[in-house]
Amino acid sequence: NTKQSGRIYIGPLEANNTKKIKKFCNFDIIFFSFSSDSNLANDCVFLLNFFPKNELEQLFKYLKEGTKVALLYPENEYGYLINSLIDEVINNSDAILVNRSSYKQDLSNVRNSIKELGQYELRKYELKRQKQILINKNDDKSKRRLKKLEKFKTISDYNFTHVLIADYGLNLLQVAPLLTYYDIDPNIVQFMGTGVMDDENFFYEPSLQGAIFPGVEKKTRQDLLQNYSKIYNDKFIRISTLPYDLIGLLNYVFTQNIEFNELNNLLKKSKVKFDGVDGSFYFKNNIIERELNILKIKNGKAFSLN
């Protein structure tokens, strides 16, 4: 009802409404939708969300040559998405994918999935075999070695150097400790996550100390958090940086008197980057992408490695 040439719409918020707006693109208008369905990006529809492919690309770009990754993911929409993206992303990196394992969303089989991923039974058998050899020896060196091995449940001969845990929320807080319980040692194997790990609830979990994920340090949005809390007496929602950065972009458009066609061209040039509280961003094929850092969790905080 309000469509007219040159108009900009902030929204829709959801995928089901975003599907309906493609037919309006011939009116020379722009929609900034917050849908997470990347298939809905088209001529006049630009998507703003936290997209896992962008996060995975930034994460695997950081990994060194020779990195061997194992993927552990839940059998739900998010887990299936990560599983579908990882082959393409990792093939454009210096890392290789050596194993993957999934588990039901209710975690009913997660223990078996982790055992399978880490070859727990095989490593347990190998440790038992080594102990038996040492038991049959009487020299001091063998006795010291046996005493050392008695402290372990399995050997630490993993076939991967990194584990990508593609889960979030309460499930992540339950899955991560199980990795260490079944002798996947975070001091030897690097745990990794996607951007959903950017939550202080995870920063104090013992099994996630040293884990890495793509993101931007909290200090970049600290002023925004404090100002919001002061003005509205409420906690700033993490995803609210999306419309905040969008308003910053539109403010630039209006203060610079940028014409509609010029804006359209500007948004479609991926080499043009805008500053945001979640890092520099741009649009590629009408989908927002960010230049992210790699953050490492330690003692209740996440700090940048690059």
Secondary structure, DSSP 8 states (H G I E B T S, - for coil): ----TT-EEE---SHHHHTTSGGGGGGS-EEEE--S-GGG-BTTEEE-S--HHHHHHHHHHHS-TT-EEEEEEESSHHHHHHHHHHHHHHHTSS-EEEEEEEE-TT-TTHHHHHHHHTTHHHHHHHHHHHHHHHHT--SHHHHHHHHHHTT-SS----S-SEEEE---HHHHHHHHHHHHHTT--TTTSEEE--GGG-SGGGTT-GGGTT-EEEE--GGGGHHHHHHHHHHHSS---GGGHHHHHHHHHHHHHHHTT--HHHHHHHHT-TT--B--TTS-EEEETTEEEE--EEEEEETTEEEE--
